[in-house]
Amino acid sequence: MIWSKLRSNLRKNTKSVIIVHGGPGTGKSVIALNVLAEVASRHHKVYWGCKSLPFRSGIQKLVGRDNVYMFDNLYRYIPSKIKENEADVLFIDEAHRIEKSSNHRFTKPSDKTDMPQIDQLIRCARTSVFFIDDQQSVRNAEIGSSKVIKDAAARWNAQVYETHLKNQFRCMGSNDYLEWLNYILGYSKERKILKKNELFEFKIFDTPTDLYNALLEKETAKPNSARLTAGFCWPWSKTLGHDGLPVNDVVIGDFMMPWETHGEIKKIPYGYVSWDQWAIKPEGFKQVGCIYTAQGFEFEYVGVIFADDLIFDHASNGLKGNMSAHKDPTLLKSKEAEFDKYVRNIYRVLMSRGLKGCYMYFVNNDTRKYFESHIER
């Protein structure tokens, strides 16, 4: 579809917007990069954009930096920098992370614009392709959705085409696991019980140390195959400790580990990596990752510390957001209902990063019991 619409738009001087829907592990990014490479090989002007710096870093490492593609964030498509229809085709990965505006504190006065970010993206290319999962937005500044894209397309007289990716490549192709995840997190009302799966391993540990040690076995056997993540329920240190090493922010009893290195720490200690390299370099295993460094990536085994920002609620017999336990200052600006939605999305993303297994530790025992009550014994 993408190739045919591109050729048609160039021939007829028209515009198209293509929305590619897909849940976790359906191959959105792989498709984007393969089509991008094919279009570029035919000497068309092609751009690829994504908000996530860690994900862009990972893609750059994968394809190399001496290539013909423009890999950049979503702020650079402003009218003062990009002409209308300058690109033949623009690919936007993780389109659910599109923001209201491209203006930020570092924007030069000459570059400021009242044009919404989604309009900037559609404006700059004959064919715009958006890869999106409407249930992966994780903060109120991110407004990307199918409706937002369609409304903007209408303003630019662009015809909209949609396609849905169904096949599951993550979680060992286990659609049953993702359907259970959607139920247990409250997206679906159809009751699901997670059955034992010899191909995909879901396991709950009694302590975070046990969880870490299980991941360590996988990482030792195959470097860069496992990562530990957590809900954002511990402050993120902006400075190193007195010993010159990252501060152990995530503390649960006698378990202590640092978050990924904060962006304000300019001199990274030996043996550690910057936050945007946490997912792609083996040294990242020494630190706990949050949603902003894990989103967009996959690992053979992912560990998730399920914290107190989403807990079992006896009144509703389901999960409920708990803002008092959360530490992300941006997300805490949300209204309570919005926070509940975003925190569910966060754990859905974290728990779907694993190719072969998802290992869990629950800070709240009632929440653990709720999950266990929906797992086959």
N, C-alpha and C positions, 0 to 999 in steps of 0.2 A: 504494500500500500504506500509506504513512504516514498519509495523510488518513483512510482507512477505519478503520485501527486506532485512531487518535485518537478518532474519533466513537464507535466501539464501546466503548472504555475509559471514556469520559465517561458513556455511556448505562448501562453495566453495572457501573460502579464497579470496573473491573479494571485490570491493569497489563500493558503490553507492552514488550518490548525488541526493537528492530529493528537488525540489524547490516548495514551496507552495505559490502561488500568492493570494493576497487578499487585497482589499481596506479597508478603515476605517470601523470598526464595523463588519467585516465578521468572527470574532472569531478565528483569527490566534493564539493568545496567549492562549486562552482557549483550543484549540485543542492541542497545543504544550504541555501544562501542563498535560492534560489528557492522552495523549499518553506516555509522559515521566513517569507518575506514573505507567501506565500499564507495560511498559518495565522494569522499576526498580523492580516492584513486582515479576518479573520472574527472578530476580537476575542477570540481565545484568548490565554491567558497563555503566552508562549513565551520560552525562554531559549536562548542559544547560548554554548557554552564551548569554549575551546581553551587549551592550555598556553602556546603560543608568543606572546610579546609582540609580536615583529615582525609576525607574521601577523595578530594582532588589530588592530594599528595599521593594517595595510594594508586590512583589511576595514572598519574605521571610516572610513578615508579614502574608500573606495568607496561606502559607504552613507550617510555623514554621521553626526554625533553626536547630532542632534536626532531620534532615532527611538524607536520603542516597544520595541525589542529590548534585552535585557540582554546585552551582550558582556563577558565576563569570563574570568578564568583558572579553573583547576579547583580552586582552594583555597577558593572562597567558598561551596561547596555543603555546608558542614559543618552538622550538626544545630542548632548554636546560632544559625545565621543563616537557615536555610531550613527551612520546615516540611515534613513528609511530604506528598507529592502537591501541593505548593504550585503547581507549574507544570503546565499541561496537556500541554506537550511540551517536552522538552529535546533540543537538538542538540549533540553533541560531535564537533567536527572534530579530525582527527588523533588518534583515540582510542588509537593505538599509543603515545602519549606519556603515558597515564594512569600515575600513580605509586602506590606502595603506600599512602602516607599523605598527608594534607593538612597535617599538622603540619610546621612549619619553624621556623627560629630566630626569626622575628618573630611567631609565633602567640602570642596572649595565653593565659595559663593557663586562662581561662574558656572559651576556644574549642577547646582541645585535645580530641581524641577518639580512641578506639581503633578507630572504625569505618573500614574500608578505604575509600580514595577511590572505588573503583568502586561500593561499596555506597551511598555518599553520593549519587552521581550518579543511580543507579536509584531510590533512595528518594524523591528530591525531585519526581519527575514521574510522571504517569499513563503517558505514552509517552516512552520514551528512545530516541533514534536515534544510533547510533555509526557514524561513517564511519572506516574503518580499512584500513590496509595492513600486514599482519603482518611485512613485510620493511622497515619504515621505523623501527623502534626503534633508537636510536643511543647509548643509555647504560643502565647497569645499574639506575639508579633508575627507569627507565620499564618498567613491566610489562604495559602494555596489550596484550591479545591476544584473539582470539575466545574462547578457553577461559576466560580470566579473566572476560570479560563474561557468558558463559553460566553459569558457576558462581555468580556473584553474582545473576543473574536468577532462578536456582532458589531462592536464599535468600529472595527477595522475592516468590515465587510469580508471577513475571512470565513470560508466554509469549514465546518467542523466535521471531523470524522473520529469515531471512537472504536477501539478494539480492546478486548479483555484477554489477559493472559491467565490461563487456568492451571497449567501443569506446574507441579511443585518439584523443585530441584534441591531445595534445602531440607533439613530434617529427614534425610534419606528418602525424600519423596513422600513423606508421611502426611497426606492430607488429613488423616484422622487426628494427628497431633494438633495441627493448626485449627481444625474445627473444634477440638476440645479447648484449645487456648482461647478461641473466640467466645466459647460458652462460659468458661470459668472466669473470664475477665468481664463478662456482662454484655458482650456485643450481640450474642444470640440467646434466645429463650429456649431453644431445643436442647434438652438435657443430654450431656455427653459424659461418658465414663472413659477415661484414658486406659486403654488396654496395653498389656505388655507387648513390646515391639523388639524383636531380636536385632533389628537393623538400627533403630534409633533409641538411644538410652536416655531415659528421663529418671533422675534419681534425686531424692531429698536427703540431705545430710544433717546430722544432729548438731554439729558445730561448724562455724566458718573455717576453722583450722582443718577439719576433715575435708571440707569442700576444696580448700586450697590444695591440700596434699593430693587429692584425687586428680586435680588439674595438673599439678606439678608432674605427676607420673606421665601424663599424656605429653606435656611440654618437653620433658626430658627425653622421651622416646622419639619425639619429632618436634624440633624447635619451630616456634611460631604457629603451633596448631591449637593452642588453648589461650583463653583470656578470662579474667575475673572481672565482672561488672557489678554495679550496685545501684540502687535507687539513690537519688541525690539527697541523702538525709544526714550528711556530715559536712561541715564547712570545708571549703577548698582553700588551702593555704597559698598565699601569694608570695611567700618568702621561704627560703630554706631554713632548716633548723640550725641550732648553734654548732652542730657537727658538720655543717655544710652539705647535708643530705636532705632529701625531701622529708617533710613532716609526716608522721603517721596519722593522717586525718581520720581514716576509717577505723574506729576502735569499738570492738564488741567483746567485752570481758578481757581475756588475755590475748585476743587476736588483734593485731595492729598492722595496718598497711597504709601507704600513702596513696592519695589520688594520683592520676596522671599529672605530670609537671604543669603548673600554672603558666599561662602565657606571659605573665609579668616577670617570670624568672628567666632572665636573659642568659645566664651562665649555667648550662645544664651540667650537673655533677657527672663525673666519669661513671660509665656503666648504666646511665639512664638516658632517656630520650625526651624530646619536646612532646608536648601533648598531641600535636598533629601527627606524630610518628608512632604513637602508642599502639595502634592496630597493625602496623606493617613491619615493625622491627622487633626482633626477639626480646630486646631489653624491656619492651612494654609489659612483659609478663610480671615484672617486679612491682607493678602498680595497678590499682583498681581503676577501671574505666567507667565513665558515666555515659549517659545517653548521647551526648554530643560528640564523643569520640568513637562510640560503637556503631552508631546509626550508619547504615550503608555497607557495613562490612559483614563478613561471615568467617567463622572459625570452625575447625572440626569439632571442638568442644567449647562450649561457653558456660561459665559459671555465673550465677545471678544471686546476689544477696537481696532478697525481697524484704525491703525495709518497712518502716511504720507509716509511710505516706499513703499506703493503700492497705487497709486492714479489714478484717471480717466484721460485719455489722450484724449483731444478733437480731435487731428489729426487722431488717429486710432480708435476712438470711442470705446475704451476698456481700460483695466488697464495696467499700466506701472510701473516698478520698479523705485524707487527714492532713490538712495544710500545716498544722502545728508541728509536724515532724519533718517537714520539707525544708531544705536550705538553699534552693536555687532562687536568688532574689528576683530574677526575671519572672519565673513562674508564679511566685508569690504575689505578683501584681494582678493575677487573674481573679475573676469572681469564683466563688466556691464551686458552682456547677461547671465552669470551664476547667478549673483545676482537676475536678474529678475525671473529666474526659481526657485531659492531657496526661494525667498520671497513669491511667489505664493504657493509653497509647504507648507510654514509655516502657512499661513492663511487657507489653505485647512485642515491641521492637526487641528489647533485650532477650526475651525468652525465645525469640525466633532467629537468633544469630547462629545457632549450631547446625553443622552439617551432619554430625554423627551423634551428638548428645547434648543435653542441657542438664547441668547440675545445679541444685538449688539449696539455699539455706534461708529459712524464714526467721526474722527477728521476732515476730509476733507468733506465739504458739497457737492462738485461735485461728489465725490465718493459715498456718500450716495444716491444722486439723481440717479446715474447710477444703483445702486442695486435696488432702489425702482421702477425704470422703468421696471424691470423684475420680479416684484411681483404682483400677482393678487390683485386688490383693492376690 
